Amino acid sequence: MKTCPFDSLGNPGTQVESNAAESSLADPALPHPCLQTGQRARLGTSSPTSPDSMLLAEKTSCLVILVTASLSFTIHAAETTVHLSGSGGGKQEYHDPDGWYQVINWQAEANLDIKPQPFVRQGDYLVSDRADVTGSIRFHGCAEDYFFGSTTIWRFDATEQYDLKSHEVYTMICVDDCAVDYVGMPLGSAINPDAPDIYGLKYDGITGVLTNLVDLPSIWFFENRYPIPARACLTGSGTNLLDSLTGSTRPSESDQPILPGRKCAIEITLTNSGAAAVHGQVKLDIYLSEDSALEHGIDVLVHEIPMSDINLLPGADFSLSATATLPPPAYFGRNKAGQWSFLCEVNMLNGGPGLVCRNRKVLVGEKIWLGQALQVLTHGFGNNLLGPSFLEPWHELKSKYARVTVNHPVHRGVDTYVSNWPSSEGWPEAIGLFLLGVYLQVIDQAPLAHLAFSASKLHMALARAHAVGAACQIASDMEQIWSLDPRLTQSGYQVVHIIGHSRGAAVNALVTRLLTQHGHRVNQYTALDGYSTDWPHGSGILGDIGIVEELVAAQSQQLLDRAVNYRVEDGLAVVIFDMLNPLLAIDFQRRFTGPFEGFSEAVRQSIRSVLPDWRAPVRAGMENLLIHGTGTGTSKRSNHLNIVALYSGESSDVLSTYSLDSYLGRVLAEPIIALSLAPAQPNPGPPEIGKDETTDQIGADFADGSFEAIGEIADGARALAFPAAPDDAIKVLLAQLQNTTAMFATAWGASGNVRLAKTDHTYVAEFRGAHSPSIGQFVALLPGAESIQVELFVSGATPYSALDVLFKSNVVGRLQLSNTVTPAPARVPLQGAFGSGEIRLVVTGGTDNTVVQLDNLHIVYKRPIIERASIEPDGSLRLVIAGAQESAFAVEASRDTKEWSVLGFASQDTSSAEYVHKRSSNIPWLFYRVRLVR
């Protein structure tokens, strides 16, 4: 309950409830002269809300008379005068049980002009404690007693005229819409002893109560002064000095999204469009409204600017800036991202010699978008081989989104990230050797086909490391560049849409899982003919990452709303040959002479017969949609190479229906409606025990660290007879398969005098000489990488010979070779190595006689362990897992320790992680293990 700073008689200094008149009506009783001492006569009461009711009561020696009246006021800006008028009356009957009763009728009228003197400030209000008062108060009424008959015991009708200069006024406060909040004044007069003394008036604008303070004459037991409250019905008019004030409220940082819990810089401009000056004190309140009408208690107050002086001449501006911190997302509510308005409530106390009123005006600012739509565009194969133009379709798609949203409130909240990752590292060799293997199968060269597929897998291991590294980098960039906040993504204010083509779709599937493991909601995942391990006819060996597996892991967190799998009309076999021909031509010129003719039609047909539907398959748990060609030109039918352009739209200014099938597209189609996120996919629960659905560890080790895969290819290349090549493309690919020296150099980034060497029992990497020979691979290191384990043989070492380990060109570990007993296993420490980058092993300090052989390279991690297991009251199992911080673990279960199933994932941000498995009652026992996945 709001309180007034004055008591019930208008005296300052005592805090009382502003509805004190109502609170004084508690079950009254009055003495009667016919009663004996100590006896009470109880009054019957009628409703205090009745406009004709009046109560007589004894309460702390006060007679309380409740009057319902009508009070109106007019505030004249030029005269600085408050006009108060009110009238009301009441009737109260008292009935004694013995039959005696009494009736009192009375009326009170007030008609006063109050001209306040200069003010003092109390908080946000201006208060006057002195005023000139002119006008009148009339009080008239009668009391009748019915004992033996009707007897008038009191009658009075008096009007008091006032013309008081600077008489004391307890307070006058201005409030909204030109309403006087509170007036209290003593108006003493000298009237004959039998007349009521009308000595005061109090008006409380908060409750609308007008109180006459009357001293009734000493007739019977009426011997004290009593307040007479009147509940007022307000009407009023006044001059609003803000009528000529216009202005604007807008965010000052036009490129920054507006998000709950974040700071927002706001510019407020007030302009005097009238012909007279506007001067005084102004208080500004900034609100966020879902419409353009300010509703107190519903709209969100985001900033307050205290009283400050302004003096605006006609045509002048008054500008100020403020930084508002918006409430957290829970204050706004879930999925309330959308179109909002900034409203500026201007409350003004104008200057001048006296009080006018507080003027109020609401300025409607520009529409803003509360929220942020974030899009990730990830390309597939080709970047550094095809030149900068390779990314043009993606940058054009980003530009289209920017163009179509420029005149829409969402424009400030749309940001698009175009990734640029080394997608051609290893993959051109892998796909070329895969096609060679398919051709060799067709011509019944199975042993050579096996070698070609093995070589393709070797190159794909390198390509996969770059894909995993790209996913880790994209997820990290999103969290850092966009300051992703799980509270915002989960509540629908940061809406993430991840779009990928070909291998980029597989990268994005891992990005999705990484984000959901960090607690972020992904609104939509979109794959454009996404290349993955599930492609048909054996072509899955060219897949980097399992799209379906990663999305199942993300959906198990219940944080992926929608997954769309766009398929094409024509498979990759239609276009792959023309895509590879320019790359093979470069190698052809290095090895052979004459013009390069590429793939012959006969070879193309033989490969197409094996790969009739070489495209993304229908995928479980996803919306499987077909993108159609335009029927003309290169886009006649959709295929792996034109799907990005078809998804974007052929017009330079218009997005296609495919690219608008998203949260952002729905926003643009329905700009007035604040859209909700799609409902989260239901949690499929843990897989049935017995199915092996394990997920590979993310990029945690070297590819072919034992050199056995490339050694097998070298042995086969020497032992097998190679057929004649039917065309130039196959000729180049057969030469690549035979040249294992170049294959080793590519797979291991060999530099200096280092080669693949065969010992009595195995293949090793052999370093010779004094010029720092080295090998290296791109690896996505997980948290907790401790060392590199290596088996080595050393001869001819000097006291300065060492095996250095570099990560991202920085030395992170060193092994002194002169102190190492060989042949033996050894460990080289990895100090602080984490993330994606090249690990390079370098032999330093050697001479021409120094020989170092390395074998069985392996990255050693701090492995997660199950520290504790406990049964919860509901029967579920709680596991406490210890490992390296910032790691993520797959929790697996098995009935027989042979087949393991992934139950879910746990992330460790502190010293330990926890995972709770709600076990099925029909499974009597399970074995559990944890495995590092990130």
C-alpha positions, 0 to 999 in steps of 0.5 A: 500500500502506498503511503502519504507523508502526512497523518489523517489530520494533515499534520506532516511527519507521520506515515499513515496508509493512504486509505486511512479513511476506510481503515477507521471504520472498524466496528464502532460503538457510541455512548448514550446518556440513557445508558449506565456507566460501562454500558455500550450502545452498538451501532448498526452499519451500512456499506461504506462504499454506498454513496448515501451512507454515513457512519457514526462511531466512537474510535479513539474519541473521534467521530468519523463521517464518511462522505462520497463526493465528486471532486474536480480540479483544473490546472492552469499552466499560465496562472499556476493555480489548482482549482479544487471543487467537491461536494458530498453528504451522508446519512446515518441512522442509529437504532437502539434495541429498546426502540430509540434511534437517531438520524443525522443528515449533512452536506459538505461543499468545497470550492477553492483556488490554490496558488502554490508558492515556490517548490522544494524537491522531495525525491522525484516530486516537487512540493510546495509548503505555502500557497495563496488560498481563495474560495469557500467551504460550506457545511450544513446538516441536521440531527434528529432524535426519535425517543418519544417522537421526532426532535431536532437536536442540531441544525447548522448551515454555514459558509466560510469564505477564505482569502489567505495569502501564503498560508501554510500548506502541508504539501502539494505534489504533482503526478501524472496527467495533471493530477494534484496528488496531495493537498493538506491545509488548515483553514481556521475560522472563528464562528459562534460556539454552537457552530461547527468549526471548519478548520481544514481540508485534505485531499489525497490524489492517490486514493482520491479521498477528500477530507473536511476537518470539522469541529462539531458543536458541543451538543449532547455527546458531540464534543470533539473535532472529527474528520469527515472523509469524502471519496472523490471522483476525479475529473480534470483538464490542464495545459500539457507543456509536452504537447509540442514535444516530439522525439525519438528513442533508438539504439545507438549501436545500429549493428549490435543485437538487442538481447536479454541480459545484455547492455544496450546503448540508447539515444533519446532526442526531444524536439520542441516543434511548438512556437513557445519555449519548453522549459523545466525539469524532465524525467525519462523512463525507457520501456520495451513494449510488445506493441506501441502502447505503454502499459505499466506493470506489463511493459518492461522498464529497462532504464530510468533517467533522473530529473534534469533541467531542459530549456528548449527554444522553438525548433531546438533539440535535446539529446542524451545517451544512456546505457540500459541493461536489459533484464535476463531472458527469464524476465521476458519469458521463453520464446518471446524473441521478436518485434518490440518497441522502445517507448520513452515516457517523458514526465516533466515538471515545468519551471516558472514561479509556481506549481503547474503539474507533472506533464506526461507523454509517451514517445514511440521509438523505432521497432527493434528486434529482441533476439539474434538470428545466427547462421553458419555457412560451411562449404565442402570440398574445394577452397584452395584448389579452386581459388577465392571464387569458391566461396563466392556463392556463400558470401552472396548468400550472406549478402542476400540475407543482409539485403532482404532484412535491411528494412526489417526490425530483425536486421540488427539481429542477423549475423552470418558466419562463413567458414573457410576451412582447408577442405581440399587437404587429402580429399582430392587424392582420396576421391581420385584413388576411390574412383580408381578402385571402383574402375579396377573392380569393374575390370576384375583387378581386385588386389589393386582395387584393395590397394587403391581403397586403402590409399584412399582411406589413408588420405581420408584420415588426413582429410578427416583431421582437418574436418574435425579441426574445422568443426572445433574451430567453428564452434569456438568461433561461434561462442567467442564472436557471438558470445553464445549464452546457453540461457539465450539459446535455450530460451529462444533469443539466440536462434542458431541455424547451421547450413553445410554443403557436402563435407561441410554438412558433416563438419556442421553435424559435429559443430551441432553436437559440440554446441549442444554438449555446451548446453546450447540449443540449435534451432535448425541443422541443414545439410545440402547433399551432405557427404558422410559415412552413410553414402551408398555403394561403398562411397562412405569411405570418403565421409569424414564424420557421421552426420546421423550419429552426431545429430542423434548425440545432439538430439539426445540432449533435447537441444536440436529442434529441427534437422533437414536433409536436402537431397539432389536429383542427380548423383555425384557421378554425373559431375565428379569427373569434370570436377577432378579433371583440372586437378588431375591435369596438373599432376599429368603435366608433371609426370607425362607429356602431351595434352591431358584428355581426362576421363573417357566416356567408357571409364565414366560409364563403368564407374557410373554403373557401380555408383548409380545413386551417388548422393546423400541417402534418406536419413532417419530422424531428419526431414528428407526434402528434394531440391529441384532444378530450374529446368534450364542451363546448368541448373536443369537438374539439381546435383552436388555442384549446383545445390548451393546456388539452387538453395540460395536462389538464382535471383541476386536479390531474392532468396529461394523458398528453400533458404526461407524455410527457416526461423529467419524466413518465417520472421520475414514472412510474418514480421509482426508476429513474435515467433516461437521456436519449433518444439524440441525433438523428443528424447529418443532415450538410450539405445537398446543394449546390444547394438554397437552404436559407439561414436569415434573419438574426435581427431585424437590421434595420428593417422597410420601412426604405425606406418603399416597402412602405407607399408602395405600399399608399398608392398602391393605396389611392388608385387602387383602388375598394373594394367594399361590405362584406358585414358589419361585420368586413370593413367595419372591415378595409377601412377599416384598409387605406385608412387608410395614415396610421394604418398608418404610425403603427402600423408606425413608432410615429410621435410628434409632427409626422411623416408619410409623405410622397411626393417626386418619386421616393419615399416618406420619413418627414418630420419638421416643427417644434420639438417633437421629432417621432420614429419608432421600431421594435422591433429585435433588434440583433445584436452588432457593430451599428455605426451607422444609415445614412440618406439625409436632406434637411434644411432650416431647421436651427438650430445646435442641430438634431440627429438623435438615436438612442435605444435602450431610451430611452438616447441611443446616437448623434447627428448634428448636422444643421446641419453635414450637407450634404444631400441625402446619405447619412449614418451615425449611430453606435450606441455599445454598442447590443445586444439587443432593444428600440426604436430611436427616431430623434428630431429635436431642436433644430428650429424651426417651419421645420425640415424633415427627411426620412429615407429608406432606414434601414439598420442597419450591422453589423461583417460577418464575414469569412473571414480564413484558409482551410487544408486539414487532413490529412484533406482538410477545410477549416478556416475562420477567421472574424473578426467581432463578439464574441458573434456567430453566423455561418451558413457557406454554400457554393455551386457557382456563387455563385447558389444557397447552402446552409447548412453549419452555424453558428459562434459567436464568443466571442473575437476569431475563430471557426473552422469545419471543413467535411468536404468530399465528395471527389466535389465538385471545388470550392466557394465559401464565404461567412459570414453574420451570423445573431446 
